[in-house]
């Protein structure tokens, strides 16, 4: 059930202020001299934090479902590990693939789609026989 707001609530104004703050910081980083370097460092730090969070999630999932993964049939385990490995390689090659033009971007999405389908196939096979 949703939260009932009192008449005259300032939640919308607060959200608009937060969005304006983020837009202002982005404007300062792109307009000021030397802001491009700071922006590149910030994007790099955010990328590293994102990949560290994904790695930590993978670590936690591995420890939580280790027994289930080890009891999968060999074919399903091969597809699972292959899909994860291909996804990691695709993510590592993102800059080159997007830098090579439209075909590279299309291939990037196709490879991640194949990885997603492989993970989905393993999950459905596991659910059918569990």
N, C-alpha and C positions, 0 to 999 in steps of 0.2 A: 504494500500500500504506500502511496506517495506521501511525501511530507506536505503538510498544509502550511502555507505561508501566510503570515499576517498581512493585512492590507498595508501598503506603504513600505513593504520590505525592500531593502537596498541590495539584495543579492545580485540582481542584474547589473546595477551600477558597479558593484565590486568586481564582477567578472569583466566588465568593459574596461575598468581601470587596470586590471591585471594584463589584459590583452594589449592595452595601450602601452604599458610598461615594457612588455616584451618587444613590441613593434618599435618603440623608442630606442631600446638597446640595439636592436638590429640596424636601425637607421644610423646610429652613432658609429657602429662598427664598420659600416660600409661607406660612409661619407667622409669621415675624418681621415687625414693623411696617416698612413701606417695602419689603418684599421683592417686592411686586407690580410696582413700577416697575422694580426690578432684573431681575425675570423677563421683563418686556416688552422691556427692552433686550437681554437675552441671546437671546430668541427672534428679535428683529429682526436681531441680528448673525448668528445661525445661518442665517436666511433669506437674508440678503445673501450670505453665504459659499456657500450652496447654489446660488443663481442665478449667482454668479460662476463656480463650478465647472462648471455646465451651459454657460455662455457660453464658457468656455475649451475645453470638450469640443467644442462646435460649431465653434469656430475651428480646432481641431486637425483635426477631421474634414473641414472644408472644404478645408484646405490639403492634406490627404492624398488626398482623392478629387475634387479640382477638375476634373481632366480627364474623369473618368467622369460627373460631373454635367453638365458642359458638352456632352458628346456624347449625352446623353439626348434622345429626341425631345421636341418642344415640349409635347405633351400630358402626358408623364410629368414633365417639369420643372415644368409648371404645377401638377400635383397635388402634387409634392414641396414646392414653395415655399408653396402654399396650405395644406398640412397643417402645415408648420412655423409659418407665420404665425398660423393659427387656434389652434394649441397655445399660442403665446406670448400671444395675446389672452385665451385661456381662463385661463391661469395668472395673468395680470395682474388678471383680474376675479374671482379666487377668493373674495376677501373679500365682495364684493357678492353673488356667486351663492350662497355658503353662508349668507349673512346673510338671504337672501330666503325661506328655508324649504326644505322638502323638494323642491319642484319645481326650485329653483335648483341644489340639490346633484345632483339627477337629471340636469338639463341639463348640468352640469359634467362628470359622468362620460360622458354621451352624446357631448358635443363632443370630449373626449379620446379616446373610442373611435373616433369618425370620423377623427380625426387619425391614430391608430394604424393604422387600416385603410388610410388613404391611403398612409402610409409603407410598409406591408406590400405594398400593391398595386404601388407603384413598384419595390420590391425584387424582387418575383416577376417582374415584367415585364422588369426588367434582367437577372435571372438566366436567364430563358428565351431571351433574344436575345443574350446575351453570348457 
